[in-house]
Amino acid sequence: MTATHLQPVGKALARYLARHWDKDVQLGAISQIPGGASRETYRVHITVEGVAEGVILRRDPPSSLIDTERAHEFNTYRAVFGTRVPVPEPLVLEDDDPGELERPFSLTREIAGCETSPATLTMAPFNAHREKIGHNKWTILGHLAALDVDTLPLAFMARHAHPARHELDYWAGVIRKDALHPQPIAEAAIRWLERHLPPPSARLALVHGDYRSGNFLYDTEGNVHGVLDWEMAHLGDPLEDLAWSFDPLWCWPEKHLAGNLLPRVDALGIWERASGLTVDREAFRWWQVFASLKALAIWISSAEDYVNGTTKEPILAFAGWPLIDRQNRILLDRLQPGSTHTYAEALL
């Protein structure tokens, strides 16, 4: 979609903001940010009373990879903004009366001059700073794990006595509800996770839910300026985010580097120092296997949505079929202790 075709969206936002803020708001430019699977995402330049500003508009599509609530993500931004975990400044949440924008949306302030794409990490000038980006990435994740959830406005998030039990039940349910075909590897993983369930978490933390390369903003000098996409945020075990960030799917083609950035052992040490926590390796193995099951559940759900949903977005088909196969291979290796298969070295 060209910028010309996006003009109606940008002008509709400017009219909405003029009413909402009771100020003169004019559209400067608008472009669509590709890759969003759960929201349509636009970069919009506006002037407010003659002052130029950049904002990010995220509007609900007809369908998405994950069933999420925009209020949940936006309120998480509000809770985290101003802590040691950098996030975009939340500006507007519209659930009830989107006006000319037609569908509910949220608005945050743009963090300019940054990249998010995992592919860019292997290209100049960013590849010269991958170690620094990785250090910052897992330091921030450690700071997230260290946040005192009792001091943050997180009353909208449920608390569960046994986070591992709750997460396993939820994502196993997604697989069984949305699978278009039998999923024997997923069922084997569920049985393994049931048998090896860790004890209840020693402490609750704010879990991002999708902390990986591609969901944070980094610059040409290796600094990380913002963590994005908090739609799956919840209260749970801090090892869940760490395990998700290590999943082999995020490190292709350099399997020995977590997120294509650092050796896993190095990233784990950075996280431990920043969080003040020591990783229990047995519990962490459980969360690593779970991370691959959760990812498989998301790909299975996206495939079901593509076949039976209200949209035929190509990203849903891609996230469904090819990634189901790859995630099944990862899970199969992870369920074989001592395996020498493709992904075995990715399990700590």
MIKELO-215135 format. One record per residue (C-alpha): z, x negated, y; residue number from 1; residue in three letters. Coordinates in Angstrom, 3 decimals, always signed. Last residue first. Layout:
N
w->Z	u->X	v->Y	torpa->NUM	fimi->ALA
...
***
This chain:
348
w->+28.115	u->-20.706	v->-25.231	torpa->348	fimi->LEU
w->+24.950	u->-18.916	v->-26.331	torpa->347	fimi->LEU
w->+21.714	u->-20.140	v->-24.733	torpa->346	fimi->ALA
w->+21.115	u->-22.755	v->-27.407	torpa->345	fimi->GLU
w->+20.345	u->-20.016	v->-29.893	torpa->344	fimi->ALA
w->+17.415	u->-18.629	v->-27.900	torpa->343	fimi->TYR
w->+14.426	u->-19.828	v->-29.883	torpa->342	fimi->THR
w->+15.997	u->-20.128	v->-33.312	torpa->341	fimi->HIS
w->+18.362	u->-22.801	v->-34.567	torpa->340	fimi->THR
w->+21.015	u->-20.268	v->-35.544	torpa->339	fimi->SER
w->+24.544	u->-21.549	v->-36.057	torpa->338	fimi->GLY
w->+25.993	u->-18.057	v->-35.929	torpa->337	fimi->PRO
w->+23.207	u->-15.452	v->-36.263	torpa->336	fimi->GLN
w->+23.880	u->-12.401	v->-34.037	torpa->335	fimi->LEU
w->+22.713	u->-14.274	v->-30.963	torpa->334	fimi->ARG
w->+19.355	u->-14.994	v->-32.548	torpa->333	fimi->ASP
w->+18.698	u->-11.317	v->-33.224	torpa->332	fimi->LEU
w->+19.870	u->-10.407	v->-29.755	torpa->331	fimi->LEU
w->+17.407	u->-12.778	v->-28.086	torpa->330	fimi->ILE
w->+14.558	u->-11.542	v->-30.268	torpa->329	fimi->ARG
w->+15.441	u->-7.931	v->-29.449	torpa->328	fimi->ASN
w->+15.472	u->-8.847	v->-25.755	torpa->327	fimi->GLN
w->+11.930	u->-10.222	v->-26.024	torpa->326	fimi->ARG
w->+10.605	u->-7.141	v->-27.808	torpa->325	fimi->ASP
w->+12.308	u->-4.696	v->-25.453	torpa->324	fimi->ILE
w->+11.018	u->-6.769	v->-22.552	torpa->323	fimi->LEU
w->+7.382	u->-6.276	v->-23.536	torpa->322	fimi->PRO
w->+7.767	u->-2.456	v->-23.984	torpa->321	fimi->TRP
w->+10.060	u->-1.101	v->-21.309	torpa->320	fimi->GLY
w->+10.230	u->-3.313	v->-18.272	torpa->319	fimi->ALA
w->+6.428	u->-3.399	v->-18.291	torpa->318	fimi->PHE
w->+6.134	u->+0.389	v->-18.612	torpa->317	fimi->ALA
w->+8.697	u->+1.011	v->-15.887	torpa->316	fimi->LEU
w->+7.085	u->-1.579	v->-13.615	torpa->315	fimi->ILE
w->+3.769	u->+0.265	v->-13.973	torpa->314	fimi->PRO
w->+5.152	u->+3.362	v->-12.180	torpa->313	fimi->GLU
w->+4.109	u->+6.422	v->-14.179	torpa->312	fimi->LYS
w->+6.637	u->+8.819	v->-12.700	torpa->311	fimi->THR
w->+8.250	u->+12.149	v->-13.624	torpa->310	fimi->THR
w->+9.794	u->+10.989	v->-16.854	torpa->309	fimi->GLY
w->+8.825	u->+11.417	v->-20.509	torpa->308	fimi->ASN
w->+6.816	u->+8.303	v->-21.333	torpa->307	fimi->VAL
w->+7.770	u->+6.113	v->-18.376	torpa->306	fimi->TYR
w->+11.379	u->+7.300	v->-18.469	torpa->305	fimi->ASP
w->+11.634	u->+6.549	v->-22.170	torpa->304	fimi->GLU
w->+10.315	u->+3.041	v->-21.558	torpa->303	fimi->ALA
w->+12.830	u->+2.583	v->-18.738	torpa->302	fimi->SER
w->+15.691	u->+3.698	v->-20.990	torpa->301	fimi->SER
w->+14.718	u->+1.227	v->-23.701	torpa->300	fimi->ILE
w->+14.493	u->-1.582	v->-21.122	torpa->299	fimi->TRP
w->+17.935	u->-0.701	v->-19.736	torpa->298	fimi->ILE
w->+19.471	u->-0.487	v->-23.210	torpa->297	fimi->ALA
w->+18.014	u->-3.883	v->-24.104	torpa->296	fimi->LEU
w->+19.682	u->-5.350	v->-21.022	torpa->295	fimi->ALA
w->+22.997	u->-3.844	v->-22.130	torpa->294	fimi->LYS
w->+22.573	u->-5.288	v->-25.620	torpa->293	fimi->LEU
w->+21.806	u->-8.734	v->-24.200	torpa->292	fimi->SER
w->+24.892	u->-8.585	v->-21.987	torpa->291	fimi->ALA
w->+26.999	u->-7.415	v->-24.956	torpa->290	fimi->PHE
w->+26.132	u->-10.546	v->-26.916	torpa->289	fimi->VAL
w->+27.191	u->-12.629	v->-23.924	torpa->288	fimi->GLN
w->+30.338	u->-10.521	v->-23.423	torpa->287	fimi->TRP
w->+31.438	u->-11.115	v->-27.006	torpa->286	fimi->TRP
w->+30.800	u->-14.863	v->-26.708	torpa->285	fimi->ARG
w->+32.934	u->-14.803	v->-23.553	torpa->284	fimi->PHE
w->+35.848	u->-13.270	v->-25.415	torpa->283	fimi->ALA
w->+35.742	u->-16.127	v->-27.923	torpa->282	fimi->GLU
w->+35.237	u->-18.733	v->-25.193	torpa->281	fimi->ARG
w->+38.199	u->-17.583	v->-23.083	torpa->280	fimi->ASP
w->+37.004	u->-18.691	v->-19.663	torpa->279	fimi->VAL
w->+39.682	u->-20.062	v->-17.345	torpa->278	fimi->THR
w->+40.134	u->-18.285	v->-14.040	torpa->277	fimi->LEU
w->+40.675	u->-19.627	v->-10.508	torpa->276	fimi->GLY
w->+37.479	u->-17.843	v->-9.501	torpa->275	fimi->SER
w->+35.833	u->-20.729	v->-7.641	torpa->274	fimi->ALA
w->+36.894	u->-23.435	v->-10.103	torpa->273	fimi->ARG
w->+36.019	u->-21.327	v->-13.153	torpa->272	fimi->GLU
w->+32.625	u->-20.355	v->-11.711	torpa->271	fimi->TRP
w->+31.702	u->-23.975	v->-11.008	torpa->270	fimi->ILE
w->+32.721	u->-24.936	v->-14.554	torpa->269	fimi->GLY
w->+30.603	u->-22.130	v->-16.042	torpa->268	fimi->LEU
w->+27.590	u->-23.194	v->-13.999	torpa->267	fimi->ALA
w->+27.929	u->-26.756	v->-15.286	torpa->266	fimi->ASP
w->+28.203	u->-25.603	v->-18.917	torpa->265	fimi->VAL
w->+25.202	u->-23.327	v->-18.445	torpa->264	fimi->ARG
w->+22.937	u->-26.117	v->-17.240	torpa->263	fimi->PRO
w->+21.816	u->-25.231	v->-13.716	torpa->262	fimi->LEU
w->+19.059	u->-23.373	v->-11.862	torpa->261	fimi->LEU
w->+16.449	u->-21.559	v->-13.951	torpa->260	fimi->ASN
w->+18.908	u->-18.628	v->-14.175	torpa->259	fimi->GLY
w->+21.015	u->-20.693	v->-16.529	torpa->258	fimi->ALA
w->+19.025	u->-23.814	v->-17.354	torpa->257	fimi->LEU
w->+18.380	u->-24.882	v->-20.971	torpa->256	fimi->HIS
w->+15.819	u->-22.145	v->-21.526	torpa->255	fimi->LYS
w->+13.488	u->-23.411	v->-18.820	torpa->254	fimi->GLU
w->+10.654	u->-20.855	v->-19.197	torpa->253	fimi->PRO
w->+12.364	u->-18.398	v->-18.778	torpa->252	fimi->TRP
w->+15.917	u->-18.475	v->-17.455	torpa->251	fimi->CYS
w->+16.650	u->-14.828	v->-16.619	torpa->250	fimi->TRP
w->+15.882	u->-13.510	v->-20.108	torpa->249	fimi->LEU
w->+18.171	u->-16.139	v->-21.595	torpa->248	fimi->PRO
w->+21.274	u->-14.274	v->-20.337	torpa->247	fimi->ASP
w->+23.557	u->-16.570	v->-18.353	torpa->246	fimi->PHE
w->+24.006	u->-14.336	v->-15.291	torpa->245	fimi->SER
w->+24.885	u->-11.432	v->-17.603	torpa->244	fimi->TRP
w->+27.654	u->-13.492	v->-19.226	torpa->243	fimi->ALA
w->+29.184	u->-14.339	v->-15.852	torpa->242	fimi->LEU
w->+28.968	u->-10.738	v->-14.683	torpa->241	fimi->ASP
w->+30.773	u->-9.438	v->-17.789	torpa->240	fimi->GLU
w->+33.342	u->-12.239	v->-17.732	torpa->239	fimi->LEU
w->+34.887	u->-10.626	v->-14.633	torpa->238	fimi->PRO
w->+36.103	u->-7.698	v->-16.789	torpa->237	fimi->ASP
w->+35.764	u->-4.290	v->-15.172	torpa->236	fimi->GLY
w->+35.611	u->-2.278	v->-11.981	torpa->235	fimi->LEU
w->+32.079	u->-1.175	v->-11.243	torpa->234	fimi->HIS
w->+28.836	u->-2.232	v->-9.565	torpa->233	fimi->ALA
w->+25.653	u->-0.887	v->-11.182	torpa->232	fimi->MET
w->+23.877	u->-0.099	v->-7.903	torpa->231	fimi->GLU
w->+24.973	u->-3.354	v->-6.260	torpa->230	fimi->TRP
w->+21.444	u->-4.576	v->-5.592	torpa->229	fimi->ASP
w->+21.792	u->-7.576	v->-3.256	torpa->228	fimi->LEU
w->+23.932	u->-10.679	v->-2.764	torpa->227	fimi->VAL
w->+23.436	u->-12.347	v->+0.605	torpa->226	fimi->GLY
w->+23.064	u->-15.664	v->+2.403	torpa->225	fimi->HIS
w->+22.718	u->-18.263	v->-0.359	torpa->224	fimi->VAL
w->+22.036	u->-21.759	v->+0.990	torpa->223	fimi->ASN
w->+19.581	u->-24.050	v->-0.775	torpa->222	fimi->GLY
w->+17.910	u->-25.557	v->+2.279	torpa->221	fimi->GLU
w->+14.773	u->-23.388	v->+2.112	torpa->220	fimi->THR
w->+16.852	u->-20.200	v->+2.116	torpa->219	fimi->ASP
w->+18.438	u->-17.968	v->-0.524	torpa->218	fimi->TYR
w->+18.887	u->-14.210	v->-0.843	torpa->217	fimi->LEU
w->+20.400	u->-12.802	v->-4.029	torpa->216	fimi->PHE
w->+19.267	u->-10.349	v->-6.691	torpa->215	fimi->ASN
w->+16.286	u->-12.231	v->-8.095	torpa->214	fimi->GLY
w->+18.337	u->-14.795	v->-9.975	torpa->213	fimi->SER
w->+21.056	u->-12.781	v->-11.669	torpa->212	fimi->ARG
w->+24.122	u->-10.641	v->-11.010	torpa->211	fimi->TYR
w->+23.252	u->-7.174	v->-12.311	torpa->210	fimi->ASP
w->+26.609	u->-5.415	v->-12.858	torpa->209	fimi->GLY
w->+28.336	u->-6.578	v->-9.681	torpa->208	fimi->HIS
w->+31.767	u->-6.450	v->-11.323	torpa->207	fimi->VAL
w->+34.793	u->-5.977	v->-9.062	torpa->206	fimi->LEU
w->+37.653	u->-7.389	v->-11.080	torpa->205	fimi->ALA
w->+40.345	u->-6.010	v->-13.352	torpa->204	fimi->LEU
w->+42.812	u->-8.415	v->-14.907	torpa->203	fimi->ARG
w->+43.842	u->-9.525	v->-18.396	torpa->202	fimi->ALA
w->+40.980	u->-7.504	v->-19.842	torpa->201	fimi->SER
w->+41.809	u->-5.375	v->-22.880	torpa->200	fimi->PRO
w->+41.538	u->-7.279	v->-26.166	torpa->199	fimi->PRO
w->+38.094	u->-8.408	v->-27.364	torpa->198	fimi->PRO
w->+35.948	u->-6.177	v->-29.631	torpa->197	fimi->LEU
w->+34.708	u->-8.242	v->-32.592	torpa->196	fimi->HIS
w->+34.030	u->-5.457	v->-35.110	torpa->195	fimi->ARG
w->+32.633	u->-3.028	v->-32.531	torpa->194	fimi->GLU
w->+30.463	u->-5.749	v->-31.003	torpa->193	fimi->LEU
w->+29.007	u->-6.586	v->-34.413	torpa->192	fimi->TRP
w->+28.315	u->-2.900	v->-35.137	torpa->191	fimi->ARG
w->+26.649	u->-2.493	v->-31.726	torpa->190	fimi->ILE
w->+24.542	u->-5.598	v->-32.362	torpa->189	fimi->ALA
w->+23.365	u->-4.218	v->-35.714	torpa->188	fimi->ALA
w->+22.495	u->-0.926	v->-34.010	torpa->187	fimi->GLU
w->+20.506	u->-2.769	v->-31.350	torpa->186	fimi->ALA
w->+18.649	u->-4.715	v->-34.032	torpa->185	fimi->ILE
w->+17.859	u->-1.507	v->-35.948	torpa->184	fimi->PRO
w->+16.439	u->+0.388	v->-32.961	torpa->183	fimi->GLN
w->+14.591	u->+3.411	v->-34.337	torpa->182	fimi->PRO
w->+11.879	u->+4.656	v->-31.941	torpa->181	fimi->HIS
w->+11.785	u->+6.472	v->-28.592	torpa->180	fimi->LEU
w->+15.322	u->+5.324	v->-27.781	torpa->179	fimi->ALA
w->+16.791	u->+7.276	v->-24.857	torpa->178	fimi->ASP
w->+19.959	u->+8.927	v->-26.203	torpa->177	fimi->LYS
w->+20.949	u->+6.323	v->-28.787	torpa->176	fimi->ARG
w->+20.307	u->+3.444	v->-26.399	torpa->175	fimi->ILE
w->+22.140	u->+5.083	v->-23.515	torpa->174	fimi->VAL
w->+25.112	u->+5.895	v->-25.766	torpa->173	fimi->GLY
w->+25.354	u->+2.267	v->-26.869	torpa->172	fimi->ALA
w->+25.412	u->+1.460	v->-23.158	torpa->171	fimi->TRP
w->+28.368	u->+3.744	v->-22.412	torpa->170	fimi->TYR
w->+30.428	u->+3.032	v->-25.526	torpa->169	fimi->ASP
w->+30.068	u->-0.720	v->-25.074	torpa->168	fimi->LEU
w->+31.017	u->-0.526	v->-21.403	torpa->167	fimi->GLU
w->+34.142	u->+1.555	v->-22.094	torpa->166	fimi->HIS
w->+35.384	u->-0.617	v->-24.974	torpa->165	fimi->ARG
w->+34.853	u->-3.789	v->-22.944	torpa->164	fimi->ALA
w->+36.611	u->-2.269	v->-19.919	torpa->163	fimi->PRO
w->+39.779	u->-1.291	v->-21.849	torpa->162	fimi->HIS
w->+42.213	u->+0.542	v->-19.580	torpa->161	fimi->ALA
w->+39.393	u->+1.896	v->-17.464	torpa->160	fimi->HIS
w->+39.451	u->+2.291	v->-13.700	torpa->159	fimi->ARG
w->+36.916	u->+4.505	v->-11.964	torpa->158	fimi->ALA
w->+35.284	u->+3.462	v->-8.706	torpa->157	fimi->MET
w->+35.440	u->+5.747	v->-5.642	torpa->156	fimi->PHE
w->+38.894	u->+4.339	v->-4.782	torpa->155	fimi->ALA
w->+37.242	u->+1.003	v->-4.038	torpa->154	fimi->LEU
w->+38.415	u->+0.342	v->-0.482	torpa->153	fimi->PRO
w->+39.525	u->-3.267	v->-1.205	torpa->152	fimi->LEU
w->+43.126	u->-4.536	v->-1.370	torpa->151	fimi->THR
w->+43.743	u->-3.446	v->-4.972	torpa->150	fimi->ASP
w->+40.472	u->-5.066	v->-6.039	torpa->149	fimi->VAL
w->+41.877	u->-8.507	v->-5.229	torpa->148	fimi->ASP
w->+38.730	u->-10.629	v->-5.016	torpa->147	fimi->LEU
w->+38.771	u->-13.614	v->-7.376	torpa->146	fimi->ALA
w->+35.880	u->-12.400	v->-9.553	torpa->145	fimi->ALA
w->+33.717	u->-12.080	v->-6.437	torpa->144	fimi->LEU
w->+34.698	u->-15.597	v->-5.362	torpa->143	fimi->HIS
w->+33.590	u->-16.842	v->-8.775	torpa->142	fimi->GLY
w->+30.248	u->-15.095	v->-8.348	torpa->141	fimi->LEU
w->+29.936	u->-16.748	v->-4.948	torpa->140	fimi->ILE
w->+30.606	u->-20.149	v->-6.504	torpa->139	fimi->THR
w->+28.111	u->-19.308	v->-9.246	torpa->138	fimi->TRP
w->+25.248	u->-18.766	v->-6.798	torpa->137	fimi->LYS
w->+26.275	u->-21.532	v->-4.406	torpa->136	fimi->ASN
w->+26.216	u->-24.176	v->-7.143	torpa->135	fimi->HIS
w->+22.942	u->-22.740	v->-8.443	torpa->134	fimi->GLY
w->+21.352	u->-22.879	v->-4.995	torpa->133	fimi->ILE
w->+22.575	u->-26.466	v->-4.642	torpa->132	fimi->LYS
w->+21.111	u->-27.442	v->-8.014	torpa->131	fimi->GLU
w->+17.862	u->-25.655	v->-7.214	torpa->130	fimi->ARG
w->+17.439	u->-27.462	v->-3.901	torpa->129	fimi->HIS
w->+14.281	u->-29.497	v->-4.544	torpa->128	fimi->ALA
w->+12.793	u->-26.468	v->-6.305	torpa->127	fimi->ASN
w->+13.044	u->-24.489	v->-3.068	torpa->126	fimi->PHE
w->+10.480	u->-26.491	v->-1.090	torpa->125	fimi->PRO
w->+8.418	u->-26.283	v->-3.206	torpa->124	fimi->ALA
w->+8.191	u->-23.987	v->-6.235	torpa->123	fimi->MET
w->+10.448	u->-23.454	v->-9.263	torpa->122	fimi->THR
w->+12.899	u->-21.229	v->-7.379	torpa->121	fimi->LEU
w->+9.980	u->-19.155	v->-6.096	torpa->120	fimi->THR
w->+9.620	u->-17.467	v->-9.483	torpa->119	fimi->ALA
w->+13.150	u->-16.036	v->-9.266	torpa->118	fimi->PRO
w->+12.063	u->-14.103	v->-6.142	torpa->117	fimi->SER
w->+14.758	u->-13.512	v->-3.521	torpa->116	fimi->THR
w->+13.611	u->-15.477	v->-0.485	torpa->115	fimi->GLU
w->+15.234	u->-15.854	v->+2.916	torpa->114	fimi->CYS
w->+14.301	u->-16.036	v->+6.601	torpa->113	fimi->GLY
w->+15.926	u->-12.783	v->+7.663	torpa->112	fimi->ALA
w->+19.044	u->-11.008	v->+6.449	torpa->111	fimi->ILE
w->+18.035	u->-7.481	v->+7.405	torpa->110	fimi->GLU
w->+20.692	u->-4.971	v->+8.411	torpa->109	fimi->ARG
w->+21.209	u->-2.196	v->+5.898	torpa->108	fimi->THR
w->+19.804	u->+1.327	v->+5.584	torpa->107	fimi->LEU
w->+20.236	u->+3.909	v->+2.853	torpa->106	fimi->SER
w->+17.977	u->+6.701	v->+1.671	torpa->105	fimi->PHE
w->+17.758	u->+10.288	v->+0.455	torpa->104	fimi->PRO
w->+14.221	u->+11.710	v->+0.173	torpa->103	fimi->ARG
w->+11.968	u->+13.474	v->+2.694	torpa->102	fimi->GLU
w->+11.835	u->+10.656	v->+5.262	torpa->101	fimi->LEU
w->+10.977	u->+13.344	v->+7.828	torpa->100	fimi->GLU
w->+14.519	u->+14.689	v->+7.685	torpa->99	fimi->GLY
w->+16.817	u->+12.740	v->+5.363	torpa->98	fimi->PRO
w->+19.485	u->+15.479	v->+5.621	torpa->97	fimi->ASP
w->+22.096	u->+15.328	v->+2.837	torpa->96	fimi->ASP
w->+22.321	u->+11.889	v->+1.281	torpa->95	fimi->ASP
w->+21.809	u->+9.569	v->+4.225	torpa->94	fimi->GLU
w->+23.735	u->+6.270	v->+4.314	torpa->93	fimi->LEU
w->+23.349	u->+4.196	v->+7.462	torpa->92	fimi->VAL
w->+24.322	u->+0.695	v->+8.578	torpa->91	fimi->LEU
w->+25.615	u->-1.526	v->+5.759	torpa->90	fimi->PRO
w->+25.679	u->-5.240	v->+6.722	torpa->89	fimi->GLU
w->+23.887	u->-7.255	v->+4.064	torpa->88	fimi->PRO
w->+26.179	u->-8.969	v->+1.546	torpa->87	fimi->VAL
w->+28.014	u->-12.302	v->+1.449	torpa->86	fimi->PRO
w->+30.961	u->-12.591	v->-0.983	torpa->85	fimi->VAL
w->+33.706	u->-14.379	v->+0.948	torpa->84	fimi->ARG
w->+34.730	u->-10.984	v->+2.334	torpa->83	fimi->THR
w->+33.323	u->-9.303	v->+5.463	torpa->82	fimi->GLY
w->+31.156	u->-6.794	v->+3.621	torpa->81	fimi->PHE
w->+32.549	u->-6.185	v->+0.117	torpa->80	fimi->VAL
w->+33.924	u->-2.655	v->+0.533	torpa->79	fimi->ALA
w->+31.102	u->-1.457	v->+2.777	torpa->78	fimi->ARG
w->+28.488	u->-2.875	v->+0.406	torpa->77	fimi->TYR
w->+30.274	u->-1.057	v->-2.420	torpa->76	fimi->THR
w->+30.104	u->+2.134	v->-0.382	torpa->75	fimi->ASN
w->+26.326	u->+1.677	v->-0.110	torpa->74	fimi->PHE
w->+25.908	u->+1.107	v->-3.842	torpa->73	fimi->GLU
w->+27.937	u->+4.168	v->-4.796	torpa->72	fimi->HIS
w->+26.375	u->+6.329	v->-2.102	torpa->71	fimi->ALA
w->+22.887	u->+5.526	v->-3.446	torpa->70	fimi->ARG
w->+23.824	u->+6.961	v->-6.819	torpa->69	fimi->GLU
w->+22.194	u->+5.403	v->-9.853	torpa->68	fimi->THR
w->+20.201	u->+6.428	v->-12.904	torpa->67	fimi->ASP
w->+18.603	u->+3.148	v->-13.929	torpa->66	fimi->ILE
w->+14.950	u->+2.221	v->-14.236	torpa->65	fimi->LEU
w->+13.955	u->+4.714	v->-11.557	torpa->64	fimi->SER
w->+12.335	u->+8.090	v->-10.891	torpa->63	fimi->SER
w->+10.945	u->+10.150	v->-7.991	torpa->62	fimi->PRO
w->+11.758	u->+7.245	v->-5.663	torpa->61	fimi->PRO
w->+14.918	u->+7.090	v->-3.553	torpa->60	fimi->ASP
w->+14.572	u->+5.208	v->-0.285	torpa->59	fimi->ARG
w->+15.868	u->+1.745	v->+0.560	torpa->58	fimi->ARG
w->+15.250	u->+0.740	v->+4.169	torpa->57	fimi->LEU
w->+15.998	u->-2.826	v->+5.199	torpa->56	fimi->ILE
w->+16.552	u->-3.461	v->+8.903	torpa->55	fimi->VAL
w->+15.357	u->-5.982	v->+11.477	torpa->54	fimi->GLY
w->+16.308	u->-5.629	v->+15.113	torpa->53	fimi->GLU
w->+14.579	u->-6.127	v->+18.448	torpa->52	fimi->ALA
w->+16.449	u->-4.980	v->+21.568	torpa->51	fimi->VAL
w->+14.582	u->-2.525	v->+23.835	torpa->50	fimi->GLY
w->+17.161	u->+0.251	v->+23.527	torpa->49	fimi->GLU
w->+16.870	u->-0.239	v->+19.764	torpa->48	fimi->VAL
w->+13.637	u->-1.979	v->+18.809	torpa->47	fimi->THR
w->+12.473	u->-1.789	v->+15.226	torpa->46	fimi->ILE
w->+11.281	u->-4.124	v->+12.495	torpa->45	fimi->HIS
w->+11.282	u->-2.520	v->+9.057	torpa->44	fimi->VAL
w->+11.389	u->-4.235	v->+5.657	torpa->43	fimi->ARG
w->+10.888	u->-1.544	v->+3.017	torpa->42	fimi->TYR
w->+12.368	u->-0.910	v->-0.432	torpa->41	fimi->THR
w->+11.518	u->+2.017	v->-2.704	torpa->40	fimi->GLU
w->+14.550	u->+2.280	v->-4.962	torpa->39	fimi->ARG
w->+15.428	u->+1.799	v->-8.656	torpa->38	fimi->SER
w->+12.688	u->-0.522	v->-9.835	torpa->37	fimi->ALA
w->+12.198	u->-2.539	v->-6.660	torpa->36	fimi->GLY
w->+9.561	u->-5.183	v->-7.281	torpa->35	fimi->GLY
w->+7.612	u->-5.171	v->-4.058	torpa->34	fimi->PRO
w->+9.038	u->-5.207	v->-0.524	torpa->33	fimi->ILE
w->+7.027	u->-2.768	v->+1.553	torpa->32	fimi->GLN
w->+6.094	u->-3.700	v->+5.090	torpa->31	fimi->SER
w->+6.908	u->-2.149	v->+8.469	torpa->30	fimi->ILE
w->+6.317	u->-3.185	v->+12.048	torpa->29	fimi->ALA
w->+7.625	u->-2.428	v->+15.551	torpa->28	fimi->GLY
w->+8.901	u->+1.141	v->+15.373	torpa->27	fimi->LEU
w->+10.764	u->+2.417	v->+18.437	torpa->26	fimi->GLN
w->+14.354	u->+3.575	v->+18.790	torpa->25	fimi->VAL
w->+15.747	u->+4.946	v->+22.063	torpa->24	fimi->ASP
w->+19.350	u->+5.843	v->+21.385	torpa->23	fimi->LYS
w->+21.323	u->+8.854	v->+20.138	torpa->22	fimi->ASP
w->+22.261	u->+6.860	v->+17.022	torpa->21	fimi->TRP
w->+21.353	u->+9.537	v->+14.472	torpa->20	fimi->HIS
w->+18.671	u->+11.182	v->+16.602	torpa->19	fimi->ARG
w->+16.891	u->+7.921	v->+17.472	torpa->18	fimi->ALA
w->+17.571	u->+6.730	v->+13.916	torpa->17	fimi->LEU
w->+15.682	u->+9.680	v->+12.413	torpa->16	fimi->TYR
w->+12.741	u->+9.268	v->+14.748	torpa->15	fimi->ARG
w->+12.517	u->+5.547	v->+13.965	torpa->14	fimi->ALA
w->+12.734	u->+6.263	v->+10.229	torpa->13	fimi->LEU
w->+9.889	u->+8.782	v->+10.427	torpa->12	fimi->ALA
w->+7.837	u->+6.246	v->+12.364	torpa->11	fimi->LYS
w->+8.353	u->+3.655	v->+9.662	torpa->10	fimi->GLY
w->+7.469	u->+6.035	v->+6.833	torpa->9	fimi->VAL
w->+4.387	u->+7.310	v->+8.679	torpa->8	fimi->PRO
w->+3.277	u->+3.698	v->+9.364	torpa->7	fimi->GLN
w->+3.319	u->+2.707	v->+5.706	torpa->6	fimi->LEU
w->-0.368	u->+3.419	v->+5.161	torpa->5	fimi->HIS
w->-1.198	u->+1.067	v->+7.993	torpa->4	fimi->THR
w->+1.056	u->-1.622	v->+6.485	torpa->3	fimi->ALA
w->-1.052	u->-1.489	v->+3.349	torpa->2	fimi->THR
w->+0.000	u->+0.000	v->+0.000	torpa->1	fimi->MET
***
